[in-house]
Structure formats: structure tokens, C-alpha cells
Amino acid sequence: MKAVICTGYGAPEVLKIAEVERPVPKDDELLVRVMAAALNYGDTRVRKLEANQPLKFFMRFVLGFTKPRKPILGSGFSGVVEQAGKNVKDFKIGDEVYGMKGFKMSAHAEFTTVSEKKMVSKKPSNATFEEAAAILLGAHTSISFLEKAKIKERTNPKIMIYGATGSVGTAAIQIAWHFGARVTAVCSEAGSDLVKKLGVTDIILYDKEDHTERKNEFDIVFDAVGKTSKSKCRPLLKENGSFVTVAGPAVAKENVDQLVLLRELFEAGKYDPTIDKVFTMEEIVEAHRYVDTGRKKGNVVITIQRK
């Protein structure tokens, strides 16, 4: 099968398309023919080994010292079940699915395997494969962090989303709506049209005004890009308010119920996967270059195969 191989740490040119052995599913696994996969900042951070110096050594220890031990990047995927292990009960050959590989990655390839007990579910019936792949990572992260901030326990909470135009930010806006929140989006002037399209009317343009001026107003402040801080945002919070950020040691918790919720929202017309650009597998270097610019609005998707 064809796969994108990360041959070392560095610029996008370290990525090469190569023929590799097709994975063989275990008894509880699906072999999925990958049709589309997401490309996000996590993939580019692994490729660049992007971290401060103490953490960089730890990342080398975990990921591989001179190149990734698992050279096929990519977490979020959508595709078709090609083969099912003998113990698989909930899926059959031909099912259209979507899911996440987490730290195991390997979605940027024509085939991948995933346990039916992990992050995989039937994809939304009305979604293209590209849309299904785009739904995943940002929304999964948003649900996890907003639940950490106890959004389910709050009545009509007021939420500030800092970095509202990335894959996590655009998802967080929509997940917040689902939980009955009132949303304030913090973004650049260039991103204001996108958040307006998603229904936000209270917008703070960080390149024109200071987002920290709104004192004691919010139940939750969610830093969706890791570029503000708890100390800056603490004055914005009401008593018992919560600050959560994608930066730092906390990671999004995986739960298949998240995939089911997202499928239901998409099928009901209540979720927009917010695709910025779609690239082919052969354009993977160009796709990484684009994500590296930091100008991505929403999601970037790689089309792996055509049906």
C-alpha cells in the first residue's frame, strides 16, 4: 500500500510517499481502507519535533531519537471496512466508518487498523469522507476540555473561546452552542467572517483590542490554541469559573460517545466541519507547508483514495 512516511525530523520535505506492507488486523480489529484523513498541528509538531529543549529530549525518547519510530503520521480518518477480525461484532465489511488513532497515528496511508473497542464509529450517513475526517480531532478536543470545565453542569454558561478560527476553536463554538452556551469568540480580523458564519455575534478582535478587558464575565475561558494563559484570563472569570487550555500536560480524553454525538449533530445539520483546504496524498508536502504558515482556518484534509 502507499503511505506517507516521515523519514526524519524537519521541514515538510522529510515526508515521502512510499510502498509499505499493508497492516494485518488482529482478532478484535478492523482493517479500514482510508479514504480521507485530517492534517493538524499535532502532525506538524511531530514532524518538526516542535517543543522547548527539556521537552524535546523527552519527545525524542517517546517518539524516536532521529526519526519517528511510527513513521506514518495522521490521527483522524474516515474510510470503509475492508476486513474484520474474527471477534469483531459491531462492524462488517463495507461499513463506512470514522475514527481516531491517537498517539498510534498511521492514518496517512491507504489502510490502517483500529480496534472496534477504541475510537471508531459509523460515520455520519450524509457526510462525505472528507467531511467525516474533518469533524474529528477539533471536536473531540473541544468536547473533552469543555467537559473538564464542567460545561454540562452549568446553565446557559457564558464562554470565551480564544483562538476561535482553528480546528479546535471552530469546533468549540459549535459544541458550546450544543450545551446551551453563550459564546464570545476571540480571533483576528481576518477570521471574523468565519466565526460570524458559525453564528457568533460577540467577537473580540485580538489584533485590535485586548481580550482581557472583560472582567468577571465568563463561566469558562477556553484557550483553543495555547497562546494565552491562566494568569491573564483569571480576571475574566466569574466566581467558580474555569480556565482550560490545549497547552500544557492535560490531554483530551477519548470516548466513543463523542463520535456518536458528533455523528448525530452532523446528521441533524447542527455541525459544520469547517474545511479550509483539501489536498491529495501526493500534495502532502504542500499541505504541511500550509499548516506551518499558521493561517489555517478550520480543518485541512488529505484525500487518500477515491471510491
Backbone bond lengths (Angstrom), bond angles and torsions (degrees), N, CA, C in turn:
res aa  C-N    CA-C-N  psi(-1)  N-CA   C-N-CA  omega(-1)  CA-C   N-CA-C  phi
1 M - - - 1.454 - - 1.524 108.94 -
2 K 1.337 115.82 159.94 1.453 120.78 174.96 1.524 109.51 -88.35
3 A 1.330 115.33 143.69 1.457 121.03 177.30 1.516 108.87 -149.97
4 V 1.330 115.88 154.16 1.461 121.21 173.12 1.524 107.46 -88.00
5 I 1.312 116.95 120.58 1.458 122.64 -177.22 1.522 109.42 -107.20
6 C 1.334 115.96 130.09 1.464 121.33 173.60 1.527 107.18 -89.70
7 T 1.322 116.71 104.12 1.471 121.88 -171.11 1.527 113.47 -82.15
8 G 1.330 116.81 -7.96 1.467 121.38 179.71 1.509 108.42 177.98
9 Y 1.323 117.76 -179.91 1.453 121.51 177.90 1.525 109.48 -92.24
10 G 1.338 115.93 135.96 1.458 117.32 178.50 1.509 113.49 155.32
11 A 1.323 115.15 -149.34 1.460 123.07 -177.91 1.530 110.69 -68.09
12 P 1.335 118.01 167.20 1.469 120.24 -178.70 1.529 114.55 -54.53
13 E 1.320 116.35 -24.31 1.475 119.60 -178.19 1.530 113.64 -66.20
14 V 1.352 118.22 -9.80 1.474 119.33 176.08 1.526 110.86 -72.73
15 L 1.336 116.76 -10.63 1.461 121.12 -179.24 1.526 110.30 -86.36
16 K 1.317 115.91 129.93 1.464 121.58 -179.74 1.529 109.35 -133.17
17 I 1.322 115.99 144.72 1.465 120.26 173.43 1.518 107.67 -89.52
18 A 1.342 115.91 128.61 1.464 120.52 -176.15 1.523 109.78 -140.50
19 E 1.318 114.81 160.35 1.459 121.02 172.46 1.520 108.42 -87.69
20 V 1.341 116.10 124.54 1.460 121.16 179.06 1.527 108.63 -131.21
21 E 1.307 115.32 168.60 1.451 120.05 -177.87 1.527 110.60 -71.77
22 R 1.312 115.83 136.82 1.458 120.16 177.86 1.532 109.23 -68.40
23 P 1.350 118.53 135.66 1.466 119.51 179.33 1.525 111.52 -68.56
24 V 1.319 115.77 152.57 1.460 122.24 179.09 1.525 108.61 -109.35
25 P 1.323 118.55 123.68 1.468 119.86 -177.20 1.525 112.40 -71.29
26 K 1.336 115.76 142.61 1.460 120.97 172.40 1.526 109.19 -77.04
27 D 1.322 116.71 178.60 1.459 120.23 -173.91 1.526 113.66 -61.36
28 D 1.359 116.60 -28.87 1.464 119.49 -178.96 1.524 112.62 -103.63
29 E 1.326 116.67 15.24 1.463 120.91 -173.56 1.529 113.16 -112.56
30 L 1.333 113.18 158.56 1.457 122.01 170.85 1.519 108.48 -104.59
31 L 1.319 116.25 142.36 1.466 121.09 164.88 1.517 105.87 -97.52
32 V 1.327 116.03 118.17 1.464 121.31 -175.77 1.522 109.79 -108.65
33 R 1.329 115.60 128.19 1.460 120.86 169.66 1.527 106.75 -78.32
34 V 1.323 116.60 108.40 1.459 121.02 -173.85 1.528 109.46 -75.44
35 M 1.327 115.24 125.67 1.455 120.61 178.54 1.526 111.48 -99.29
36 A 1.332 116.15 -35.91 1.469 121.00 179.13 1.516 108.76 -151.41
37 A 1.326 115.62 154.07 1.465 121.06 179.90 1.516 109.40 -145.19
38 A 1.310 115.96 149.31 1.462 120.79 177.76 1.524 110.40 -80.56
39 L 1.329 115.82 152.00 1.467 122.47 170.86 1.517 106.30 -123.68
40 N 1.323 116.64 120.53 1.453 120.12 -175.51 1.516 111.21 -132.28
41 Y 1.347 114.87 179.70 1.463 119.89 -177.42 1.526 111.87 -62.76
42 G 1.332 116.90 -29.34 1.459 119.19 177.49 1.521 111.95 -59.92
43 D 1.337 116.46 -40.99 1.472 120.48 178.48 1.521 110.80 -64.29
44 T 1.335 116.43 -43.17 1.466 118.56 -178.06 1.522 111.22 -71.35
45 R 1.329 117.60 -31.43 1.466 119.95 177.60 1.524 111.03 -66.15
46 V 1.339 116.65 -40.20 1.469 119.49 176.29 1.521 109.83 -64.57
47 R 1.326 116.60 -45.96 1.469 120.03 -179.83 1.519 111.78 -58.34
48 K 1.329 117.25 -40.60 1.473 121.52 -177.91 1.522 112.80 -88.37
49 L 1.340 116.72 -8.75 1.468 121.80 -170.49 1.528 108.32 50.88
50 E 1.322 114.90 54.22 1.463 121.82 -172.46 1.521 110.25 -86.07
51 A 1.329 115.84 112.58 1.464 122.14 177.83 1.511 108.17 -172.23
52 N 1.350 116.09 164.17 1.460 117.77 173.94 1.530 109.16 -71.13
53 Q 1.302 117.21 168.01 1.456 120.70 -167.33 1.533 114.50 -59.79
54 P 1.338 119.94 -48.59 1.469 117.84 179.15 1.525 112.23 -60.06
55 L 1.353 116.02 -42.70 1.456 119.76 -178.94 1.527 111.46 -70.61
56 K 1.332 117.00 -30.51 1.467 120.55 -179.26 1.526 110.88 -60.93
57 F 1.352 116.88 -40.71 1.468 119.09 177.98 1.523 110.30 -62.44
58 F 1.340 116.13 -42.58 1.461 120.02 179.18 1.523 110.30 -62.66
59 M 1.352 116.73 -40.91 1.461 120.24 179.01 1.518 111.35 -62.76
60 R 1.337 116.75 -39.82 1.470 119.19 176.76 1.528 110.31 -61.75
61 F 1.326 115.80 -40.66 1.461 120.11 -179.77 1.528 110.36 -62.45
62 V 1.334 116.47 -40.56 1.465 120.99 -177.42 1.527 111.89 -79.33
63 L 1.345 115.94 -45.76 1.470 120.24 -172.10 1.524 113.75 -88.86
64 G 1.331 116.45 -30.91 1.465 121.24 -173.14 1.516 108.75 135.78
65 F 1.326 117.62 139.19 1.464 120.00 -171.51 1.524 113.78 -75.32
66 T 1.315 118.53 -42.80 1.460 119.99 -177.88 1.523 112.85 -107.95
67 K 1.319 116.49 -18.72 1.462 122.22 177.37 1.522 107.76 -163.74
68 P 1.315 118.08 161.55 1.470 119.16 -179.55 1.528 112.19 -62.23
69 R 1.321 116.37 133.22 1.466 120.17 174.88 1.526 110.22 -64.51
70 K 1.328 114.67 -33.87 1.467 120.36 174.73 1.519 106.21 -104.82
71 P 1.322 117.26 92.16 1.466 120.29 -167.58 1.521 115.54 -77.09
72 I 1.338 118.14 -9.40 1.462 120.42 178.88 1.525 107.96 -95.50
73 L 1.327 116.29 113.00 1.449 121.11 -177.25 1.536 110.53 -84.87
74 G 1.323 115.78 -177.34 1.457 120.41 176.14 1.510 112.50 101.80
75 S 1.343 116.41 125.88 1.465 120.85 -179.55 1.532 111.77 -109.54
76 G 1.339 117.53 -58.37 1.460 120.14 -176.83 1.517 112.16 -77.44
77 F 1.323 117.03 134.75 1.468 120.94 -177.32 1.520 110.66 -145.03
78 S 1.323 115.02 161.90 1.460 122.12 167.76 1.517 107.26 -140.03
79 G 1.311 116.13 151.55 1.459 118.15 -178.25 1.513 112.07 178.28
80 V 1.334 114.91 -159.45 1.461 122.52 -174.51 1.526 109.03 -125.35
81 V 1.330 116.40 135.21 1.462 120.25 178.56 1.525 109.28 -66.13
82 E 1.319 115.59 118.32 1.472 122.62 179.59 1.521 111.62 -92.72
83 Q 1.320 116.17 -33.14 1.466 121.97 -176.54 1.521 108.11 -155.42
84 A 1.322 116.67 145.72 1.462 120.97 178.67 1.516 109.03 -126.59
85 G 1.354 116.07 134.19 1.457 120.86 177.05 1.519 111.19 -62.18
86 K 1.322 116.52 161.75 1.468 120.49 -172.17 1.530 113.39 -66.10
87 N 1.316 117.45 -20.77 1.466 120.08 -179.59 1.531 113.38 -97.37
88 V 1.310 117.33 1.24 1.467 120.94 -179.84 1.529 109.47 -71.89
89 K 1.345 116.26 130.96 1.469 120.55 -175.96 1.525 113.92 -114.05
90 D 1.348 116.70 -30.21 1.461 119.35 -168.62 1.525 114.78 -100.21
91 F 1.336 117.05 -2.35 1.460 120.61 -179.15 1.519 109.13 -134.54
92 K 1.346 113.61 155.69 1.461 118.98 177.59 1.520 109.09 -137.20
93 I 1.319 116.08 164.46 1.462 121.22 178.45 1.531 109.48 -57.45
94 G 1.325 115.61 133.60 1.464 121.40 -179.79 1.513 114.32 97.44
95 D 1.329 118.16 -13.26 1.463 120.21 177.73 1.529 110.29 -64.10
96 E 1.317 116.09 137.28 1.458 120.93 174.26 1.526 108.02 -90.69
97 V 1.329 116.29 123.45 1.458 121.39 -171.37 1.529 110.69 -129.86
98 Y 1.321 114.57 165.88 1.455 120.13 169.82 1.517 107.92 -144.91
99 G 1.338 116.20 156.58 1.457 117.72 -176.52 1.509 111.65 -177.97
100 M 1.341 113.99 -171.94 1.455 120.77 -177.15 1.517 110.14 -134.79
101 K 1.328 115.56 141.24 1.458 121.41 179.40 1.525 112.88 -96.78
102 G 1.332 117.99 -10.16 1.454 120.56 -179.95 1.522 111.70 60.92
103 F 1.336 116.16 -139.66 1.459 120.72 -177.39 1.528 112.47 -71.55
104 K 1.333 117.41 -12.25 1.465 119.32 177.22 1.531 111.21 -75.54
105 M 1.327 116.41 -22.80 1.473 123.20 177.57 1.538 111.14 50.93
106 S 1.316 117.81 -144.73 1.474 125.90 177.66 1.522 114.43 84.99
107 A 1.341 119.12 14.35 1.471 120.57 -179.38 1.520 113.37 -80.41
108 H 1.337 118.73 -16.67 1.465 121.05 -179.24 1.529 109.98 -86.81
109 A 1.315 113.59 60.18 1.463 121.81 -178.39 1.526 108.66 -155.11
110 E 1.319 116.09 163.46 1.465 119.09 -176.92 1.522 112.32 -69.83
111 F 1.333 117.60 -23.12 1.465 121.48 177.62 1.526 109.64 -140.46
112 T 1.328 115.04 147.62 1.462 120.42 172.13 1.519 108.04 -145.84
113 T 1.319 116.35 162.36 1.458 120.99 176.81 1.517 109.59 -114.88
114 V 1.324 115.70 151.14 1.457 121.27 178.07 1.520 108.65 -152.99
115 S 1.321 116.88 138.22 1.459 120.69 176.45 1.520 109.38 -69.38
116 E 1.323 117.04 138.97 1.464 119.47 178.65 1.527 111.55 -65.60
117 K 1.344 117.38 -14.90 1.462 121.38 179.51 1.530 111.83 -89.67
118 K 1.321 117.48 -3.02 1.459 121.42 -178.49 1.529 109.77 -100.31
119 M 1.336 115.90 -152.58 1.473 121.43 -172.67 1.524 111.45 -83.06
120 V 1.329 116.23 76.45 1.463 121.56 175.68 1.520 108.20 -145.95
121 S 1.330 115.92 143.61 1.451 121.41 -179.03 1.524 108.69 -155.78
122 K 1.314 116.62 166.72 1.468 120.11 172.75 1.523 107.86 -61.44
123 K 1.311 116.84 135.80 1.466 119.64 -179.88 1.524 109.54 -76.09
124 P 1.331 117.46 159.88 1.471 119.11 176.06 1.529 110.40 -55.74
125 S 1.308 116.44 133.65 1.465 120.51 -173.35 1.523 112.46 -65.46
126 N 1.334 117.57 -26.70 1.459 121.53 -176.74 1.524 112.73 -101.57
127 A 1.323 117.26 10.30 1.468 121.33 -179.54 1.519 111.20 -97.71
128 T 1.330 116.69 140.93 1.456 119.97 167.75 1.526 107.62 -69.54
129 F 1.315 116.66 166.50 1.470 119.40 177.35 1.530 110.35 -63.51
130 E 1.320 116.57 -36.63 1.472 119.40 178.78 1.533 110.67 -65.43
131 E 1.322 116.87 -42.63 1.468 119.92 177.99 1.523 111.23 -63.30
132 A 1.334 115.71 -42.94 1.469 119.52 -179.20 1.522 111.47 -61.68
133 A 1.337 116.96 -41.73 1.465 119.94 178.80 1.518 111.16 -65.86
134 A 1.329 116.95 -35.03 1.468 121.31 -177.59 1.525 112.46 -73.73
135 I 1.317 117.89 -25.06 1.453 121.29 -178.09 1.526 111.55 -63.38
136 L 1.317 117.01 -32.33 1.449 121.49 -156.35 1.519 117.96 -70.63
137 L 1.333 117.44 -71.66 1.458 119.98 -162.82 1.515 112.76 -63.61
138 G 1.343 117.44 -49.53 1.453 119.21 -178.59 1.516 111.96 -60.82
139 A 1.322 116.75 -42.08 1.466 120.14 -178.35 1.521 110.89 -70.26
140 H 1.318 117.50 -41.35 1.464 121.63 177.14 1.525 110.50 -58.36
141 T 1.331 116.47 -45.00 1.461 120.95 179.02 1.526 110.71 -64.94
142 S 1.327 116.29 -43.25 1.463 120.83 -178.60 1.523 111.68 -63.08
143 I 1.312 116.82 -47.27 1.464 120.05 179.55 1.521 110.21 -58.43
144 S 1.324 116.73 -46.29 1.461 120.97 -176.87 1.526 111.96 -61.65
145 F 1.345 116.99 -47.13 1.459 119.55 -176.61 1.529 111.89 -74.28
146 L 1.319 117.89 -35.97 1.465 119.38 178.01 1.532 110.77 -69.05
147 E 1.317 117.06 -34.54 1.467 119.23 174.33 1.527 110.50 -67.10
148 K 1.327 116.67 -36.92 1.465 120.77 175.62 1.528 110.57 -59.90
149 A 1.337 116.35 -34.88 1.470 121.45 177.74 1.532 112.20 -82.15
150 K 1.341 116.43 7.96 1.465 123.52 174.96 1.527 112.89 64.50
151 I 1.328 115.48 40.18 1.464 118.92 -179.80 1.522 111.61 -62.91
152 K 1.342 117.47 -32.36 1.462 120.57 -179.03 1.527 112.49 -68.05
153 E 1.322 115.75 -23.33 1.465 120.26 -176.59 1.530 112.47 -91.56
154 R 1.333 116.73 -2.78 1.468 120.64 -176.04 1.532 109.63 -106.92
155 T 1.311 115.86 145.05 1.465 121.01 178.69 1.522 109.29 -97.32
156 N 1.341 116.03 120.02 1.472 122.07 -179.29 1.530 112.03 44.14
157 P 1.328 117.00 55.11 1.468 119.25 -176.97 1.528 111.95 -66.98
158 K 1.329 114.63 153.02 1.451 120.35 175.41 1.527 107.57 -99.82
159 I 1.338 116.20 125.88 1.454 121.32 -171.41 1.524 110.56 -126.04
160 M 1.323 115.64 133.29 1.456 121.06 169.01 1.530 107.91 -101.75
161 I 1.337 115.35 128.95 1.464 120.44 176.90 1.522 107.66 -112.87
162 Y 1.324 115.71 111.87 1.467 121.57 -178.78 1.531 107.94 -92.33
163 G 1.336 116.16 124.69 1.464 120.33 -174.55 1.515 109.36 83.58
164 A 1.332 115.49 55.72 1.466 121.14 -167.67 1.522 114.47 -83.43
165 T 1.332 118.60 -1.91 1.468 118.69 -174.99 1.521 113.98 -108.92
166 G 1.322 118.72 0.09 1.459 120.46 175.91 1.516 110.92 -82.04
167 S 1.332 116.87 -175.58 1.461 120.27 -178.86 1.523 111.28 -63.93
168 V 1.333 117.26 -37.51 1.463 120.51 178.50 1.527 110.12 -74.97
169 G 1.329 116.99 -44.28 1.457 120.50 -177.45 1.516 113.44 -62.37
170 T 1.339 117.46 -46.18 1.463 119.81 -179.84 1.521 111.02 -65.20
171 A 1.329 115.94 -35.09 1.466 119.19 175.86 1.515 110.85 -68.70
172 A 1.344 116.95 -41.72 1.468 120.79 -177.54 1.523 111.47 -61.25
173 I 1.328 116.64 -38.11 1.469 119.65 177.47 1.527 109.82 -56.67
174 Q 1.323 116.06 -47.97 1.458 120.52 -174.67 1.520 112.57 -73.47
175 I 1.332 117.03 -36.41 1.464 120.08 176.47 1.525 109.44 -66.71
176 A 1.337 116.83 -39.29 1.467 120.48 177.36 1.523 111.04 -61.05
177 W 1.353 116.91 -43.20 1.476 119.75 176.64 1.532 109.58 -56.28
178 H 1.329 115.51 -44.49 1.471 120.51 -177.60 1.526 111.31 -56.91
179 F 1.334 116.66 -36.08 1.465 120.70 -179.42 1.530 112.61 -90.92
180 G 1.325 116.91 13.90 1.457 120.94 173.59 1.506 115.18 78.86
181 A 1.320 117.08 22.32 1.465 120.62 -176.27 1.520 111.96 -84.29
182 R 1.322 115.06 159.48 1.461 123.40 168.16 1.524 106.59 -102.19
183 V 1.308 116.54 128.12 1.463 121.03 -167.81 1.523 112.59 -112.10
184 T 1.329 115.20 133.18 1.459 122.84 167.26 1.520 106.84 -113.51
185 A 1.320 116.96 124.85 1.465 121.89 -178.10 1.522 110.28 -103.49
186 V 1.321 116.10 133.98 1.460 122.13 174.12 1.519 107.73 -109.71
187 C 1.339 116.18 120.29 1.454 120.93 -177.67 1.521 109.00 -156.48
188 S 1.323 116.47 177.51 1.458 120.23 175.12 1.524 109.79 -81.41
189 E 1.313 115.47 166.51 1.464 119.30 176.93 1.519 110.86 -59.63
190 A 1.334 116.40 -34.34 1.471 120.45 -179.55 1.522 112.12 -64.96
191 G 1.318 117.36 -24.03 1.464 120.31 -178.43 1.507 114.35 -97.57
192 S 1.329 117.61 0.02 1.468 119.97 -173.10 1.528 112.71 -64.53
193 D 1.324 117.33 -36.05 1.466 119.10 -179.86 1.527 111.41 -63.31
194 L 1.322 116.00 -36.70 1.463 119.66 -179.61 1.523 111.11 -65.65
195 V 1.333 118.22 -46.87 1.461 118.61 -178.25 1.538 110.90 -69.91
196 K 1.334 116.94 -30.11 1.468 118.99 173.65 1.523 110.32 -64.06
197 K 1.319 116.53 -40.43 1.468 121.14 177.99 1.526 110.93 -59.45
198 L 1.333 116.25 -33.46 1.464 121.01 179.64 1.525 112.37 -82.40
199 G 1.346 117.09 -0.31 1.452 120.86 172.90 1.516 116.01 102.59
200 V 1.327 118.16 4.75 1.462 120.76 -178.67 1.530 110.07 -82.90
201 T 1.314 116.14 131.71 1.475 120.64 176.56 1.521 112.04 -111.02
202 D 1.323 117.67 -22.57 1.464 121.73 178.41 1.524 107.89 -95.82
203 I 1.325 117.06 100.76 1.462 122.51 -172.45 1.524 109.76 -125.21
204 I 1.323 116.33 131.29 1.455 122.60 174.08 1.527 107.75 -109.33
205 L 1.319 116.88 120.18 1.465 121.56 179.66 1.524 108.37 -89.90
206 Y 1.336 116.46 107.33 1.466 118.64 -172.62 1.525 113.50 -67.78
207 D 1.335 117.40 -17.68 1.461 119.17 176.84 1.528 111.65 -87.19
208 K 1.341 116.28 2.84 1.465 119.66 178.33 1.525 113.34 -129.83
209 E 1.323 116.97 -20.79 1.460 119.77 -178.03 1.529 110.47 -147.69
210 D 1.320 116.02 164.70 1.456 123.13 -175.75 1.529 109.62 -93.46
211 H 1.343 115.76 119.07 1.470 119.04 -177.22 1.522 112.54 -71.47
212 T 1.342 118.21 -11.02 1.464 120.41 -177.04 1.528 113.33 -89.08
213 E 1.335 117.47 6.19 1.464 120.54 -178.31 1.530 113.23 -80.07
214 R 1.318 117.28 -14.87 1.469 120.79 -175.27 1.543 109.52 -88.63
215 K 1.301 117.98 90.92 1.460 122.79 -171.48 1.537 112.57 -83.86
216 N 1.355 114.69 141.11 1.476 122.49 172.00 1.528 113.05 50.02
217 E 1.331 115.99 41.43 1.463 119.48 -171.97 1.524 113.65 -114.10
218 F 1.332 117.92 -23.12 1.466 119.57 -167.48 1.529 112.53 -115.23
219 D 1.333 114.28 143.22 1.464 120.74 172.82 1.524 110.91 -79.84
220 I 1.332 115.83 -33.30 1.463 121.40 -179.49 1.526 108.93 -139.47
221 V 1.310 116.39 134.57 1.462 121.64 166.07 1.519 106.48 -116.41
222 F 1.321 116.27 121.50 1.465 122.19 -178.71 1.518 108.91 -113.96
223 D 1.321 115.87 112.34 1.459 122.09 174.82 1.526 107.47 -85.05
224 A 1.321 116.41 101.44 1.466 121.74 -173.09 1.521 113.60 -87.22
225 V 1.342 117.04 -0.54 1.474 119.97 -179.38 1.528 112.77 -129.34
226 G 1.316 117.76 -3.75 1.455 120.62 178.76 1.514 114.05 72.19
227 K 1.346 117.12 33.67 1.465 119.95 -175.28 1.527 114.30 -122.70
228 T 1.325 117.15 8.64 1.455 119.31 169.18 1.523 106.38 -125.53
229 S 1.321 118.59 -167.40 1.467 119.34 -173.73 1.521 110.72 -145.00
230 K 1.319 114.80 161.61 1.456 120.74 178.85 1.521 110.93 -64.00
231 S 1.341 116.34 -39.13 1.464 119.50 -179.00 1.528 111.41 -63.72
232 K 1.342 117.56 -39.03 1.461 121.14 178.04 1.526 111.75 -68.94
233 C 1.323 115.94 -35.84 1.460 119.84 -171.40 1.522 114.01 -94.81
234 R 1.323 118.48 -12.52 1.460 120.26 -178.66 1.531 112.48 -55.73
235 P 1.345 119.10 -41.78 1.477 118.59 179.57 1.531 113.73 -64.39
236 L 1.329 117.48 -17.01 1.464 120.41 -179.57 1.520 112.45 -77.95
237 L 1.329 116.28 -18.62 1.456 121.16 -170.28 1.518 112.80 -86.92
238 K 1.314 115.08 144.00 1.461 120.99 168.94 1.527 108.89 -70.94
239 E 1.315 115.76 171.26 1.457 119.65 172.57 1.527 108.75 -59.84
240 N 1.317 116.36 134.82 1.480 123.18 -176.68 1.529 112.24 69.56
241 G 1.339 117.16 15.40 1.464 120.10 174.35 1.525 111.02 -74.63
242 S 1.337 115.85 161.83 1.464 121.20 -177.00 1.520 111.43 -125.59
243 F 1.331 115.74 137.75 1.462 122.49 171.18 1.520 107.94 -109.65
244 V 1.334 116.65 127.56 1.463 121.23 176.19 1.524 108.42 -130.78
245 T 1.325 115.61 148.48 1.463 120.30 -176.82 1.513 110.81 -144.16
246 V 1.336 115.43 147.93 1.462 119.96 176.00 1.521 111.25 -75.49
247 A 1.339 118.09 -13.66 1.458 121.65 176.03 1.525 108.90 -80.61
248 G 1.320 115.84 158.00 1.449 119.01 176.40 1.510 112.49 95.90
249 P 1.332 116.39 -173.24 1.467 120.99 -171.19 1.523 114.96 -75.54
250 A 1.327 118.29 -21.79 1.463 120.23 -176.85 1.529 110.52 -66.60
251 V 1.322 115.85 139.24 1.468 120.91 177.63 1.524 108.82 -123.24
252 A 1.326 114.61 155.83 1.454 119.73 179.23 1.522 110.30 -68.45
253 K 1.321 116.42 135.44 1.457 120.92 179.87 1.527 110.19 -84.89
254 E 1.327 115.18 135.88 1.460 120.23 -178.31 1.519 110.38 -88.53
255 N 1.331 115.12 137.41 1.449 121.09 -179.18 1.522 107.99 -156.26
256 V 1.316 117.16 123.41 1.464 120.69 -178.39 1.526 111.27 -60.03
257 D 1.329 117.33 -27.84 1.465 119.92 178.58 1.532 110.86 -58.94
258 Q 1.343 116.63 -28.74 1.461 120.10 176.84 1.526 110.30 -62.36
259 L 1.320 116.97 -42.16 1.466 120.63 -180.00 1.527 110.70 -65.78
260 V 1.323 115.97 -38.89 1.471 120.22 178.88 1.526 109.97 -64.68
261 L 1.340 116.93 -44.16 1.465 120.67 178.24 1.520 110.85 -60.44
262 L 1.317 117.31 -45.41 1.461 120.81 -178.69 1.525 111.59 -64.66
263 R 1.321 116.55 -38.06 1.471 119.47 176.39 1.519 110.05 -61.82
264 E 1.332 117.10 -44.83 1.458 120.83 -178.96 1.528 111.25 -64.01
265 L 1.340 116.64 -41.24 1.463 119.91 179.50 1.530 111.02 -64.84
266 F 1.332 116.62 -43.39 1.466 119.33 -178.96 1.525 110.51 -66.12
267 E 1.319 117.10 -45.43 1.463 120.22 -178.15 1.532 111.28 -64.03
268 A 1.336 116.78 -26.40 1.465 120.86 178.55 1.524 112.22 -87.99
269 G 1.347 117.26 2.28 1.454 120.67 179.92 1.515 113.79 74.82
270 K 1.347 116.72 23.39 1.458 121.17 -176.30 1.523 113.03 -110.26
271 Y 1.320 116.95 13.44 1.463 119.38 178.22 1.522 109.35 -144.98
272 D 1.339 115.37 129.69 1.459 122.85 177.55 1.535 107.34 -109.85
273 P 1.335 119.13 118.16 1.459 119.99 -177.95 1.527 114.32 -68.72
274 T 1.321 118.07 -10.07 1.466 123.61 171.74 1.530 111.33 53.50
275 I 1.315 115.24 68.55 1.467 120.68 179.24 1.527 109.38 -86.32
276 D 1.316 115.61 125.07 1.462 121.86 177.02 1.519 109.75 -83.62
277 K 1.330 116.89 -60.15 1.468 121.45 -178.94 1.522 109.98 -140.30
278 V 1.331 114.96 151.33 1.466 122.58 174.01 1.524 108.10 -120.13
279 F 1.320 116.01 129.17 1.462 122.24 177.46 1.523 109.07 -118.24
280 T 1.321 116.60 157.53 1.457 120.06 171.90 1.523 108.88 -84.72
281 M 1.313 115.49 166.57 1.461 120.43 177.20 1.533 111.00 -58.06
282 E 1.319 115.82 -37.17 1.469 120.48 -179.36 1.527 112.20 -69.11
283 E 1.332 117.22 -15.57 1.462 122.04 179.65 1.532 111.80 -100.07
284 I 1.329 117.61 21.76 1.459 121.28 -172.77 1.525 112.30 -60.60
285 V 1.326 118.56 -36.69 1.470 120.42 179.49 1.530 109.50 -64.96
286 E 1.323 116.22 -45.60 1.461 120.86 178.27 1.527 110.86 -61.67
287 A 1.335 116.96 -38.67 1.461 121.03 179.73 1.526 110.81 -63.66
288 H 1.330 116.98 -43.91 1.467 120.27 178.01 1.526 110.66 -64.61
289 R 1.318 116.64 -39.23 1.477 119.38 177.69 1.527 109.86 -59.11
290 Y 1.324 116.39 -41.22 1.460 119.86 -178.32 1.525 111.01 -65.81
291 V 1.325 117.99 -45.84 1.460 120.42 178.33 1.527 110.26 -62.08
292 D 1.333 117.15 -36.56 1.470 121.28 179.05 1.529 112.89 -61.65
293 T 1.329 117.90 -24.34 1.467 119.72 -178.55 1.522 112.13 -67.60
294 G 1.332 117.15 -20.72 1.458 120.64 -176.64 1.513 113.36 77.08
295 R 1.319 117.47 7.25 1.466 120.52 -178.31 1.525 112.99 -98.56
296 K 1.302 116.82 7.85 1.458 121.33 -179.09 1.526 109.96 -62.16
297 K 1.317 116.47 133.06 1.458 123.05 176.47 1.527 107.76 -117.33
298 G 1.311 116.83 106.53 1.449 119.15 -175.05 1.518 110.53 85.19
299 N 1.332 116.09 -136.26 1.464 121.33 -170.44 1.522 113.47 -111.78
300 V 1.319 114.48 147.49 1.462 122.46 170.27 1.522 107.77 -110.61
301 V 1.327 116.28 133.31 1.461 121.93 -174.80 1.519 109.47 -124.96
302 I 1.341 114.91 143.06 1.465 121.24 175.67 1.533 108.13 -108.70
303 T 1.319 116.38 121.84 1.462 120.33 172.02 1.527 107.74 -79.52
304 I 1.319 116.41 118.20 1.465 121.44 -176.23 1.530 110.68 -89.57
305 Q 1.334 116.24 -46.70 1.457 121.80 -179.48 1.523 108.90 -144.28
306 R 1.316 116.00 160.88 1.462 121.81 172.93 1.520 109.08 -108.50
307 K 1.325 115.46 144.16 1.472 119.21 -178.13 1.524 110.20 -73.26
